[in-house]
C-alpha cells in the first residue's frame, strides 16, 4: 500500500469527502449541494425516501457519474480526474447487481476476477477466501439464477470484494433478503469494517440504519441529517406512545389517529397501536383514542424510524381513497382461503411440503420465512398459477383444481418481481389489466380513473413502467391488482425495497380494504410489517413450522428478563429451535 493510501486510511482522514456536490438530470436536481464525509473502519448508513438521490450519490462516489458542481475525493483521489485509480480502490455493489444468472457461482467469480484484472496466480487463493467468507463454498456449481435472494447478495458481495477494495459501496444489499441472511450480511460487513474498510450501506430498512455507526439522511436531493442514529432518535423523546390492546378494531383506531393533526406517524404493533405525536403535542393527544377503545396508553422509547418519518413531515393519513370507493365484501363462507396438505415438487426437490391452513374473511394473513422456504411457491398454488403435486386449495369456496378461472376472477395478485409490461405505458398497463379482468365500457374507464387518482399516477401515464421509481412501480402494480375490486388479495413482498413513507401508504390501503371485508395474504421480509397481520404462518424448509398471532409468537421466545422480543427475534429463534429439534432426531 502506498504512503498516500495509508495516510488516507488513518483514523483522522475521511475515506470519502463530498464537497458541495450538485447533480442535475433533465427536469430534476438529483443532488443539491451535498457535503459529507465517510470515515474508515466505520459502517455508514445512507437512507432516504424513493428519489432522494441515494443511488446517484453512490454512482458519483464510484466514479460512474460526474458532478455538475462540487467535488468528491476518495482516499485522496478525485473521482473525475483519477477515475482509473477510483475503480481499483472501490468495490461497488449496485442495487441491481449484475450477476450472470446462467453462470454458476464459480463462473461468476472467475468472470469478475478477469474484469478486475486479478492476476491468474491469485485466483485460487482469492476464490477460496471469498467462498469461505460468504459461506458459498458448497454452492460453487449452482447457477446464480437458482440461488436464494440472500445467497445472491452474498455472491454479489464476493464479486464486489474481488480486488480487496479499501472502500465498499453497497446499494440496498438487504432488499428481498430474509432476517437470517441479513444477519450473515451484517456479520460479513462487520468483519470488513473491523479491518479498517469504509463501508457505505444504502438501505430501506430503518432497523438496519439504526445499527450503523453514522447515518446520512437524504430527501429530495438535500442532506437533512448527518450523524449518529441515536442523535436523531433522541429528538423524539417523550413523543412515542402505545395504545395497549384496544378493544374492537385496532385498524380503526390507527386510521382515526393518523387523521389527527397532532399525530405525526402511527403503525400497528401486534394487538396494539404505536403512535408518534408532532412537536409540541403530548400524551393528551392520544388519551381520547385510548379511552374510547377502553385501553391504556403508555410512553415507549422512540425508534430511529419514528425520527426518520417525523423529519420528513410525518406519514400519510389514515384514510384510503381506494378502500372508501369499494363496497363491503360479503362472502357466503367465512373461510376465504384454505389449503390442505398442499405440496409442490420440482423433480426431486420439494418446495412446499404438506402445508395446511385456513384464512378467514377480512383477515390479514402473513406468510413469513427465509429465502427459499416455499412462500412464493405456496402463493402461486393458491392463486392458481401453479398446480400442486398433491393436496388441495380453495379460494372463496372454489376448488382451484376444478374452477381455476372462476377463482382467479375473485382474487388480485401482486407478484414478488415486478410483472407488468415494460413495453406498454402506464395507462396501457391499466387498460390491459382492466380488460383481463372483464371490465369494459364506462365501468372500465371509471375504474382506471379511480386508480390514476388514488395512486397519483397522472404525470406518469405516458411513461413506461421501467422508467418509474420503485415506489411508483409498486403503486402501479397494486392498482392493476385491485382494478376489479377482488374480495381476496395476494401480495408477494409488495413493499420490498420501498421506503418507509411509501410502505405506510401501502398499509393504509391494505388496512382500509380489510375493514371493508377484503381478505389479504401477504409475504414480507419487513418484520415490522408482520405486526400488521392478524396471524402469521412461518415457513421453513418447505414446511409450516409455526402459526399464531404476532404477539403469541413473540411470547413463545420471550426471555425472563425485561427484554421485549421483536418479530425478528421470534423469526430467528423459532427457526433455530426447529433446526435444533431436527438435529436431535
C-alpha positions as CSV (number, residue, x, y, z in Angstrom):
1,X,0.0,0.0,0.0
2,X,1.3,3.4,-0.9
3,X,2.1,6.1,1.8
4,X,-0.7,8.2,0.5
5,X,-3.2,5.4,0.8
6,X,-2.0,4.5,4.3
7,X,-2.5,8.2,5.3
8,X,-6.0,8.2,3.8
9,X,-6.9,5.1,5.8
10,X,-5.8,6.7,9.1
11,X,-8.5,7.3,11.6
12,X,-8.1,11.1,11.2
13,X,-8.8,11.3,7.5
14,X,-12.1,10.5,5.8
15,X,-12.0,7.8,3.1
16,X,-14.6,9.8,1.1
17,X,-15.1,13.5,1.2
18,X,-18.1,15.1,-0.6
19,X,-17.8,18.9,-1.0
20,X,-20.8,20.9,-2.3
21,X,-21.8,18.3,-4.9
22,X,-24.7,19.1,-7.3
23,X,-26.0,16.7,-9.9
24,X,-28.7,17.6,-12.4
25,X,-30.7,15.4,-14.7
26,X,-33.2,16.8,-17.3
27,X,-36.0,18.4,-15.3
28,X,-34.7,17.5,-11.8
29,X,-31.9,18.4,-9.4
30,X,-30.9,14.9,-8.0
31,X,-28.4,16.3,-5.5
32,X,-28.3,19.8,-4.3
33,X,-25.1,21.0,-2.5
34,X,-24.2,17.8,-0.6
35,X,-21.4,17.9,1.9
36,X,-20.5,14.7,3.8
37,X,-17.6,12.5,5.0
38,X,-17.3,8.7,5.1
39,X,-14.7,7.5,7.7
40,X,-12.5,4.4,7.5
41,X,-13.3,1.4,9.7
42,X,-16.9,2.6,10.0
43,X,-20.3,1.5,8.7
44,X,-22.2,4.5,7.4
45,X,-25.9,4.2,6.5
46,X,-27.4,6.0,3.6
47,X,-31.2,6.4,3.9
48,X,-34.0,8.4,2.4
49,X,-37.3,8.0,0.5
50,X,-37.5,6.9,-3.1
51,X,-36.0,9.6,-5.4
52,X,-33.9,11.2,-2.6
53,X,-30.7,10.8,-4.5
54,X,-29.0,7.8,-2.7
55,X,-28.1,5.8,-5.8
56,X,-26.9,9.0,-7.7
57,X,-24.6,9.8,-4.8
58,X,-23.2,6.3,-4.8
59,X,-22.6,6.3,-8.5
60,X,-20.8,9.6,-8.2
61,X,-18.6,8.2,-5.4
62,X,-17.7,5.2,-7.6
63,X,-16.7,7.5,-10.5
64,X,-19.5,6.3,-12.7
65,X,-21.1,9.8,-12.9
66,X,-19.5,13.3,-12.9
67,X,-20.8,16.0,-10.6
68,X,-22.1,19.2,-12.2
69,X,-20.7,21.2,-9.3
70,X,-18.5,20.4,-6.3
71,X,-16.0,17.6,-5.9
72,X,-15.7,14.1,-4.4
73,X,-12.4,12.7,-3.3
74,X,-11.9,9.0,-2.4
75,X,-8.7,8.1,-0.5
76,X,-7.3,11.5,-1.7
77,X,-8.2,10.8,-5.3
78,X,-10.5,13.0,-7.3
79,X,-13.4,10.8,-8.7
80,X,-13.2,12.6,-12.0
81,X,-9.5,13.3,-12.6
82,X,-8.3,9.9,-11.1
83,X,-11.1,7.7,-12.3
84,X,-8.8,4.7,-13.1
85,X,-7.5,4.6,-9.5
86,X,-11.0,5.0,-8.1
87,X,-12.0,1.8,-9.8
88,X,-9.1,-0.1,-8.2
89,X,-9.8,1.3,-4.7
90,X,-13.5,0.8,-4.7
91,X,-15.9,-2.1,-4.5
92,X,-19.4,-1.2,-5.7
93,X,-22.4,-3.4,-5.5
94,X,-25.3,-1.7,-7.3
95,X,-28.9,-2.0,-6.4
96,X,-29.5,-4.4,-9.4
97,X,-26.2,-6.3,-9.1
98,X,-25.0,-7.6,-12.5
99,X,-24.8,-11.3,-11.7
100,X,-25.0,-13.6,-14.7
101,X,-27.8,-15.9,-13.8
102,X,-27.0,-18.6,-16.4
103,X,-23.4,-18.9,-15.0
104,X,-22.5,-20.8,-11.8
105,X,-21.2,-19.2,-8.6
106,X,-17.7,-20.1,-9.6
107,X,-18.1,-18.9,-13.1
108,X,-19.3,-15.5,-11.9
109,X,-16.3,-15.3,-9.6
110,X,-14.0,-16.1,-12.5
111,X,-15.6,-13.5,-14.7
112,X,-15.3,-10.8,-12.1
113,X,-11.7,-11.7,-11.4
114,X,-11.0,-11.2,-15.1
115,X,-12.9,-7.9,-15.2
116,X,-10.9,-6.6,-12.2
117,X,-7.7,-7.9,-13.9
118,X,-6.8,-10.0,-11.0
119,X,-3.6,-11.9,-11.8
120,X,-4.3,-15.6,-12.6
121,X,-1.8,-16.7,-9.9
122,X,-4.1,-15.1,-7.3
123,X,-7.4,-16.6,-8.4
124,X,-7.3,-19.8,-6.4
125,X,-6.4,-18.1,-3.1
126,X,-8.8,-15.2,-3.7
127,X,-11.8,-17.5,-4.5
128,X,-11.1,-19.7,-1.5
129,X,-11.0,-16.6,0.7
130,X,-14.3,-15.2,-0.7
131,X,-16.1,-18.5,-0.6
132,X,-15.1,-19.1,3.0
133,X,-16.1,-15.5,3.9
134,X,-19.5,-15.8,2.3
135,X,-20.1,-19.4,3.2
136,X,-20.8,-20.2,-0.5
137,X,-18.3,-23.0,-0.7
138,X,-20.8,-25.8,-1.0
139,X,-22.7,-24.0,-3.9
140,X,-19.9,-23.3,-6.4
141,X,-21.6,-25.3,-9.2
142,X,-25.1,-23.9,-8.6
143,X,-26.4,-21.4,-11.2
144,X,-26.7,-17.9,-9.9
145,X,-30.3,-17.7,-11.1
146,X,-31.1,-20.6,-8.8
147,X,-29.7,-19.0,-5.6
148,X,-32.0,-17.7,-2.9
149,X,-32.2,-13.9,-2.5
150,X,-29.7,-14.0,0.4
151,X,-27.2,-16.1,-1.4
152,X,-27.4,-13.9,-4.5
153,X,-26.5,-10.9,-2.3
154,X,-23.6,-12.8,-0.8
155,X,-22.3,-13.7,-4.2
156,X,-22.7,-10.0,-5.2
157,X,-20.7,-9.0,-2.2
158,X,-18.0,-11.5,-3.0
159,X,-17.7,-10.1,-6.6
160,X,-17.5,-6.5,-5.2
161,X,-14.7,-7.6,-2.9
162,X,-12.7,-9.3,-5.6
163,X,-9.8,-6.7,-5.8
164,X,-9.6,-6.2,-2.0
165,X,-11.0,-2.6,-2.1
166,X,-10.4,0.0,0.6
167,X,-14.0,1.5,0.2
168,X,-17.1,-0.6,-0.3
169,X,-20.3,0.9,-1.6
170,X,-23.4,-1.2,-1.1
171,X,-26.7,0.0,-2.7
172,X,-29.5,-1.7,-0.7
173,X,-27.9,-5.1,-0.2
174,X,-30.6,-6.2,2.2
175,X,-33.6,-5.8,-0.2
176,X,-35.5,-9.0,-0.5
177,X,-33.3,-10.8,2.0
178,X,-34.8,-12.6,5.0
179,X,-33.6,-11.7,8.6
180,X,-31.4,-14.8,8.9
181,X,-29.5,-13.9,5.7
182,X,-29.4,-10.3,6.7
183,X,-27.6,-11.3,9.9
184,X,-25.0,-13.0,7.7
185,X,-24.5,-9.9,5.6
186,X,-24.1,-7.8,8.8
187,X,-21.5,-10.3,10.1
188,X,-19.5,-10.0,6.9
189,X,-19.7,-6.2,6.8
190,X,-18.7,-6.1,10.5
191,X,-15.5,-8.1,9.7
192,X,-14.7,-5.7,6.9
193,X,-15.1,-2.5,9.0
194,X,-13.1,-4.1,11.8
195,X,-10.3,-4.5,9.3
196,X,-10.4,-0.7,8.5
197,X,-12.6,-0.7,5.4
198,X,-15.0,2.2,4.9
199,X,-18.5,0.8,4.1
200,X,-21.4,2.9,2.9
201,X,-24.7,0.9,3.1
202,X,-27.8,2.3,1.4
203,X,-30.9,0.8,2.9
204,X,-34.7,0.9,3.0
205,X,-34.7,-1.0,6.3
206,X,-34.5,1.6,9.1
207,X,-33.7,-1.1,11.7
208,X,-30.5,-1.6,9.6
209,X,-29.8,2.1,9.6
210,X,-30.2,2.2,13.4
211,X,-27.3,-0.3,13.7
212,X,-24.9,1.9,11.6
213,X,-22.3,4.0,13.4
214,X,-23.4,7.0,11.5
215,X,-26.2,7.9,9.0
216,X,-26.6,10.2,6.1
217,X,-30.3,11.0,5.5
218,X,-31.2,12.4,2.1
219,X,-34.5,13.9,1.0
220,X,-35.3,15.4,-2.4
221,X,-31.5,15.8,-3.1
222,X,-30.7,17.5,0.1
223,X,-28.8,16.2,3.2
224,X,-31.3,16.5,6.0
225,X,-29.2,14.8,8.7
226,X,-25.7,13.5,9.2
227,X,-24.6,11.9,12.5
228,X,-25.2,9.0,14.8
229,X,-28.6,7.4,14.6
230,X,-29.2,7.9,18.3
231,X,-28.7,11.6,17.9
232,X,-31.7,11.8,15.6
233,X,-33.7,9.4,17.7
234,X,-33.2,11.5,20.8
235,X,-35.2,14.3,19.2
236,X,-38.3,12.2,19.6
237,X,-38.0,11.7,23.4
238,X,-41.4,11.9,25.0
239,X,-43.3,11.8,21.7
240,X,-43.7,8.0,21.2
241,X,-46.7,6.2,22.7
242,X,-48.5,2.9,22.5
243,X,-52.3,2.2,22.9
244,X,-52.2,-1.2,24.5
245,X,-54.6,-3.8,23.0
246,X,-57.5,-1.5,22.2
247,X,-61.0,-3.1,22.3
248,X,-62.6,-3.7,18.9
249,X,-60.9,-2.9,15.6
250,X,-57.3,-1.7,16.2
251,X,-57.1,-0.7,12.5
252,X,-59.9,1.8,13.0
253,X,-58.1,3.2,16.0
254,X,-54.9,3.7,13.8
255,X,-56.9,5.3,11.0
256,X,-58.6,7.7,13.4
257,X,-55.2,8.6,14.9
258,X,-53.5,9.2,11.6
259,X,-56.2,11.6,10.6
260,X,-55.5,13.8,13.7
261,X,-53.3,16.9,13.1
262,X,-51.4,16.2,16.4
263,X,-50.2,12.7,15.2
264,X,-47.1,12.5,13.0
265,X,-47.0,8.8,12.5
266,X,-48.5,5.5,13.6
267,X,-48.3,1.8,13.0
268,X,-49.9,-1.4,14.1
269,X,-47.8,-3.3,16.6
270,X,-49.4,-6.7,17.1
271,X,-52.6,-6.2,19.1
272,X,-51.5,-2.6,19.9
273,X,-51.2,0.7,18.1
274,X,-47.9,2.7,18.2
275,X,-48.2,6.4,17.7
276,X,-45.8,9.4,17.4
277,X,-47.1,12.9,18.2
278,X,-46.0,16.1,16.4
279,X,-43.6,18.5,18.1
280,X,-45.5,20.4,20.9
281,X,-48.2,17.7,21.3
282,X,-48.3,15.5,24.3
283,X,-49.9,12.3,25.6
284,X,-53.1,14.3,25.9
285,X,-53.5,13.9,22.1
286,X,-53.5,10.2,22.4
287,X,-55.7,9.7,25.6
288,X,-59.1,10.3,24.0
289,X,-58.4,7.5,21.4
290,X,-57.3,5.1,24.2
291,X,-60.3,6.0,26.4
292,X,-62.7,5.3,23.5
293,X,-61.0,2.0,22.9
294,X,-61.1,1.0,26.6
295,X,-57.3,0.7,26.5
296,X,-54.4,2.2,28.4
297,X,-51.8,4.4,26.8
298,X,-48.1,4.2,27.7
299,X,-45.0,6.0,26.8
300,X,-42.4,4.0,24.8
301,X,-38.9,4.6,23.8
302,X,-38.6,6.3,20.4
303,X,-37.1,4.4,17.4
304,X,-34.9,5.7,14.6
305,X,-37.8,5.0,12.3
306,X,-40.0,7.4,14.3
307,X,-37.5,10.1,13.9
308,X,-37.0,9.4,10.2
309,X,-40.7,9.7,9.4
310,X,-41.2,12.7,11.6
311,X,-38.2,14.5,10.0
312,X,-39.7,14.0,6.6
313,X,-43.0,15.6,7.7
314,X,-44.8,12.5,9.0
315,X,-46.6,9.6,7.4
316,X,-49.7,9.6,5.2
317,X,-53.2,10.0,6.7
318,X,-55.3,7.0,7.8
319,X,-57.9,7.1,5.1
320,X,-57.6,5.0,1.9
321,X,-59.2,6.5,-1.1
322,X,-59.4,3.1,-2.8
323,X,-61.0,1.4,0.2
324,X,-63.6,4.2,0.5
325,X,-64.6,3.6,-3.1
326,X,-65.0,-0.2,-2.6
327,X,-68.3,-1.6,-1.4
328,X,-68.3,-4.0,1.6
329,X,-67.4,-7.6,0.7
330,X,-69.9,-10.3,1.5
331,X,-68.8,-14.0,1.1
332,X,-71.1,-17.0,1.5
333,X,-68.4,-18.7,3.6
334,X,-66.4,-17.2,6.4
335,X,-63.3,-19.1,5.2
336,X,-61.9,-17.1,2.2
337,X,-58.7,-19.2,1.5
338,X,-57.8,-22.7,2.6
339,X,-55.3,-25.4,1.7
340,X,-54.9,-29.0,2.9
341,X,-51.7,-30.9,2.6
342,X,-50.6,-28.6,-0.2
343,X,-47.4,-30.0,-1.8
344,X,-45.3,-29.0,-4.8
345,X,-42.3,-30.9,-6.1
346,X,-39.9,-29.9,-8.8
347,X,-38.2,-33.2,-9.7
348,X,-36.5,-34.5,-6.6
349,X,-36.9,-31.1,-4.8
350,X,-39.9,-30.4,-2.6
351,X,-40.7,-26.7,-2.5
352,X,-43.8,-26.9,-0.4
353,X,-44.5,-29.9,1.9
354,X,-48.0,-30.7,3.2
355,X,-48.9,-27.2,4.1
356,X,-52.4,-26.7,5.7
357,X,-54.2,-23.6,7.0
358,X,-57.4,-21.6,6.7
359,X,-57.7,-17.8,6.3
360,X,-60.9,-16.1,7.5
361,X,-62.6,-13.3,5.6
362,X,-61.4,-9.9,6.5
363,X,-58.1,-11.2,7.9
364,X,-54.5,-10.2,7.1
365,X,-52.6,-13.5,7.0
366,X,-48.8,-13.2,6.8
367,X,-46.6,-15.8,5.3
368,X,-43.0,-15.5,6.5
369,X,-39.9,-17.5,6.1
370,X,-36.3,-17.4,4.9
371,X,-35.5,-17.1,1.2
372,X,-36.3,-20.4,-0.5
373,X,-38.6,-21.6,2.3
374,X,-41.5,-22.1,-0.1
375,X,-43.6,-18.9,0.4
376,X,-43.8,-17.8,-3.2
377,X,-44.5,-21.4,-4.4
378,X,-47.4,-21.7,-1.9
379,X,-48.7,-18.3,-3.1
380,X,-48.6,-19.3,-6.7
381,X,-50.6,-22.5,-6.0
382,X,-53.2,-20.6,-4.0
383,X,-53.6,-18.2,-6.9
384,X,-54.0,-21.0,-9.5
385,X,-50.7,-20.1,-11.2
386,X,-49.0,-23.4,-10.3
387,X,-50.6,-26.8,-10.0
388,X,-49.9,-28.6,-6.7
389,X,-48.3,-32.1,-6.8
390,X,-50.6,-33.1,-4.0
391,X,-53.2,-31.6,-1.7
392,X,-55.9,-29.1,-2.4
393,X,-56.6,-25.4,-2.3
394,X,-59.8,-23.3,-2.2
395,X,-60.4,-19.6,-2.7
396,X,-63.8,-18.2,-1.8
397,X,-65.1,-21.8,-1.7
398,X,-63.9,-22.6,-5.3
399,X,-61.6,-25.6,-5.8
400,X,-58.6,-24.3,-7.7
401,X,-58.2,-27.7,-9.3
402,X,-61.7,-27.7,-10.8
403,X,-62.6,-24.0,-11.1
404,X,-59.3,-22.2,-11.5
405,X,-60.7,-19.5,-13.9
406,X,-63.6,-18.6,-11.7
407,X,-61.3,-18.5,-8.6
408,X,-58.8,-16.2,-10.4
409,X,-61.6,-13.6,-11.0
410,X,-62.1,-13.5,-7.3
411,X,-58.6,-12.6,-6.4
412,X,-55.9,-9.9,-7.1
413,X,-52.3,-10.9,-7.3
414,X,-49.2,-8.7,-6.9
415,X,-46.1,-10.7,-7.8
416,X,-42.8,-10.6,-5.9
417,X,-40.9,-9.4,-9.0
418,X,-42.5,-6.5,-10.9
419,X,-44.5,-8.3,-13.6
420,X,-46.2,-5.6,-15.6
421,X,-45.5,-5.0,-19.3
422,X,-42.4,-2.9,-19.8
423,X,-43.2,-2.1,-23.5
424,X,-46.6,-0.7,-22.5
425,X,-47.1,2.7,-21.0
426,X,-48.6,3.2,-17.5
427,X,-52.0,3.9,-19.0
428,X,-51.8,0.9,-21.3
429,X,-50.9,-1.4,-18.4
430,X,-54.0,-0.1,-16.5
431,X,-56.2,-0.6,-19.6
432,X,-54.8,-4.1,-20.2
433,X,-55.4,-5.2,-16.6
434,X,-58.9,-3.9,-16.7
435,X,-59.6,-5.8,-19.9
436,X,-58.1,-9.0,-18.5
437,X,-60.5,-8.9,-15.5
438,X,-63.5,-8.4,-17.8
439,X,-64.1,-4.7,-17.3
440,X,-65.5,-2.8,-20.3
441,X,-67.2,0.4,-21.4
442,X,-67.9,3.1,-18.9
443,X,-67.1,0.9,-15.9
444,X,-63.6,0.1,-17.3
445,X,-62.9,3.8,-17.7
446,X,-64.3,4.7,-14.3
447,X,-62.0,2.1,-12.5
448,X,-59.0,3.2,-14.5
449,X,-59.6,6.9,-13.5
450,X,-60.1,5.8,-9.9
451,X,-56.7,4.1,-9.8
452,X,-54.9,7.0,-11.5
453,X,-56.2,9.4,-8.9
454,X,-55.8,7.2,-5.9
455,X,-52.2,6.3,-6.7
456,X,-51.3,9.8,-8.1
457,X,-50.2,8.4,-11.5
458,X,-51.4,11.3,-13.6
459,X,-48.0,12.6,-14.6
460,X,-46.7,9.2,-15.5
461,X,-49.4,7.9,-17.8
462,X,-47.3,8.1,-21.0
463,X,-44.2,6.7,-19.3
464,X,-43.0,3.1,-19.4
465,X,-43.1,1.2,-16.0
466,X,-39.3,0.7,-16.2
467,X,-38.8,4.4,-16.1
468,X,-40.7,4.8,-12.8
469,X,-39.1,4.8,-9.3
470,X,-39.6,1.6,-7.4
471,X,-42.3,3.2,-5.2
472,X,-44.4,4.2,-8.3
473,X,-43.8,0.8,-9.9
474,X,-45.3,-0.8,-6.8
475,X,-48.2,1.7,-6.8
476,X,-49.0,0.7,-10.4
477,X,-48.7,-3.0,-9.7
478,X,-51.1,-2.6,-6.8
479,X,-53.5,-0.5,-8.9
480,X,-53.6,-3.3,-11.5
481,X,-54.2,-6.0,-8.9
482,X,-57.2,-4.0,-7.4
483,X,-58.7,-3.0,-10.7
484,X,-61.6,-5.5,-10.4
485,X,-62.2,-5.0,-6.7
486,X,-61.3,-8.6,-5.7
487,X,-62.5,-10.0,-2.3
488,X,-59.1,-11.7,-1.9
489,X,-55.8,-10.0,-2.4
490,X,-52.4,-11.8,-2.6
491,X,-49.4,-9.6,-2.1
492,X,-46.0,-11.2,-2.5
493,X,-43.4,-8.9,-0.9
494,X,-45.3,-5.8,-2.1
495,X,-43.0,-3.3,-0.4
496,X,-39.6,-4.9,-0.9
497,X,-37.1,-2.1,-1.4
498,X,-39.7,0.6,-0.9
499,X,-39.0,3.5,1.6
500,X,-40.9,3.7,4.9
501,X,-43.2,6.5,3.8
502,X,-44.4,4.6,0.8
503,X,-44.8,1.4,2.9
504,X,-47.1,3.3,5.2
505,X,-49.1,4.4,2.3
506,X,-49.5,0.8,1.1
507,X,-50.6,-0.4,4.6
508,X,-53.1,2.5,4.8
509,X,-54.7,1.0,1.7
510,X,-54.4,-2.6,3.0
511,X,-55.9,-1.8,6.4
512,X,-58.7,0.1,4.7
513,X,-59.5,-2.7,2.4
514,X,-59.6,-5.2,5.2
515,X,-62.0,-3.1,7.1
516,X,-64.3,-3.4,4.0
517,X,-64.1,-7.2,4.3
518,X,-61.3,-7.9,1.8
519,X,-59.0,-10.8,2.8
520,X,-55.3,-10.2,2.4
521,X,-52.5,-12.7,2.2
522,X,-49.0,-11.1,2.3
523,X,-45.4,-12.2,2.3
524,X,-42.8,-9.8,3.6
525,X,-39.2,-9.6,4.9
526,X,-40.0,-6.4,6.9
527,X,-40.7,-7.9,10.3
528,X,-42.4,-4.7,11.5
529,X,-45.0,-5.3,8.7
530,X,-45.7,-8.7,10.1
531,X,-47.1,-6.9,13.1
532,X,-50.0,-5.7,10.9
533,X,-51.1,-9.3,10.4
534,X,-53.9,-11.0,12.4
535,X,-52.0,-14.2,12.2
536,X,-48.6,-15.2,10.9
537,X,-47.5,-18.6,9.4
538,X,-43.8,-19.2,9.5
539,X,-42.4,-21.5,6.7
540,X,-39.0,-23.1,6.8
541,X,-37.6,-25.8,4.6
542,X,-40.9,-26.1,2.7
543,X,-42.8,-26.8,5.9
544,X,-45.2,-24.8,8.1
545,X,-43.3,-24.7,11.5
546,X,-45.4,-22.0,13.4
547,X,-48.8,-20.4,13.1
548,X,-50.2,-17.8,15.5
549,X,-50.8,-14.1,16.2
550,X,-47.7,-11.9,16.1
551,X,-47.9,-11.3,19.9
552,X,-48.3,-15.0,20.6
553,X,-45.2,-15.8,18.5
554,X,-43.2,-13.2,20.3
555,X,-44.3,-14.6,23.7
556,X,-43.0,-18.0,22.6
557,X,-39.5,-16.7,22.5
558,X,-39.7,-14.2,25.4
559,X,-36.9,-14.4,28.0
560,X,-37.2,-14.0,31.7
561,X,-35.6,-10.5,31.8
562,X,-37.3,-7.3,30.8
563,X,-36.3,-7.6,27.1
564,X,-39.4,-7.3,24.9
565,X,-38.9,-9.6,21.9
566,X,-39.5,-8.3,18.3
567,X,-40.9,-10.2,15.4
568,X,-37.4,-10.6,14.1
569,X,-36.4,-12.2,17.4
570,X,-39.3,-14.6,17.1
571,X,-38.5,-15.4,13.4
572,X,-34.8,-16.2,14.1
573,X,-35.4,-18.1,17.4
574,X,-38.2,-20.3,16.0
575,X,-36.0,-21.3,13.1
576,X,-33.1,-22.1,15.5
577,X,-35.4,-24.3,17.6
578,X,-36.6,-26.2,14.5
579,X,-33.1,-26.8,13.5
580,X,-32.1,-28.0,17.0
581,X,-35.1,-30.4,17.1
582,X,-34.3,-31.7,13.6
583,X,-30.7,-32.3,14.6
584,X,-31.8,-34.2,17.8
585,X,-34.0,-36.6,15.8
